[in-house]
Amino acid sequence: MRGIDMFNPATPVKTQSANTREFKGRCYLDGRTSDPSEQGWMCGSPPPVEKRVTFESDNFLEFPQLRWSLSHMRELLPTVNVWRGRGGGSHFESEDKAPEIDSLEFTDLDGCERRFDEALYETYTDGIIVMHRGRIVYERYFGALERHLPHACHSVTKSYAGTLAATLVQEGTLEETKTVGYYLPELRGTAFEDATFRQVMDMRSGVSFTVDYDDPYSGIWEFSRACGWRPRTKDLDGPRTISDYLRTMSCEGGHGEAFAYKIVDTEVMSWVMARVTGQSFAQILEERIWRPIGCEEDGYLFVDPAGMTVSGAGLSCTLRDLARFGELIRREGDWNGKQLIPATAVHDIRSGGYSKSDVSHPRELSYRSQWWVTNNEVDSFEARGLQGQRLHIAPKAEMVVARFASHPIGESSANEPITGPQILALARTLCG
């Protein structure tokens, strides 16, 4: 098996040119040249072999192919639907501020002066919506993405799951001090047994989980094969479902001692929710959020070979429906006079938790209920996903930014030096 990052197996071009950008000493096609319509991925009847993007070939998350696949994940992996319900989507008022926003200038963290619109290409943006006081003031699509097409959210999915977990805690359905073993007998005698529900909500379990993309046997690779996210070779043994994989894990420290960002804590958290409610994560998401806020389109979630949803990174949805979720959270769980999420749950998320410095620049962050909380002038907090997915909520600016991207580098450190200052400059402008 090739030593490729399951989320970021970017294939560099050999030499730098006017149409490439350099990251970590390697050159990649730039945001315009790598546009899927320009590259011709999956065009033709059938597409030429060299232009096909398939699961079996293991190229669907390689760059630049991923610029097509992130908007077509349902064609590549098994999924379960998240139904929008009957009727049309909830209505958004619009107030076009595109000319003003496009021309907005800001300084990135490397000291470069940039324009808002050009920065979108620099960060491989697939789509972006800006909402101010509940109205859409900016909306643009690029590459393979269209208004009606769902796009992979990656780890933004965690924040949907964390919000639902926080809701169940506030309602008393779940107790955050009870252990995983109390709720899941299957995990008694495993590394997760004595971790509390709160500890897995905040990713403070002491479970050992390695993320080494050059090692085909690291935890992230084993998890991806177990849940069916990557092809399995015939000679490779190991767990074949999420639940089987979670039972194999060991501890490297005490629960609650340190924060460590790992998808397996999210999967345990969602397994507990499913056990207590008698509903899958997809069903809870549909009934608690998707239908009540009037999403325009169905969403969908990847499922493992046993039919369990991948709640740590498996959601795909449209950009407008992601913005709806952001607006629900900005309104502290209220949607047209109905309290869908307890306001106390949103307050608890915004209170923050474990603090750390951002990997891309010295900025204090904290993590609570699967959300990143930023210590800045507009009290923002956000959901983040690999390749540049982001849902940013800035209460003081009355702003929500929903953004999909397909950056060749998965980690936030590749796009944050531009995206962070870009969003903050936007918040300052809308405040003014």
Order of alpha helices (4+ residues) and beta strands (2+ residues): beta-beta-alpha-alpha-beta-beta-alpha-beta-beta-alpha-beta-beta-beta-alpha-alpha-alpha-alpha-alpha-alpha-alpha-beta-beta-alpha-beta-beta-alpha-beta-beta-beta-beta-beta-beta-alpha
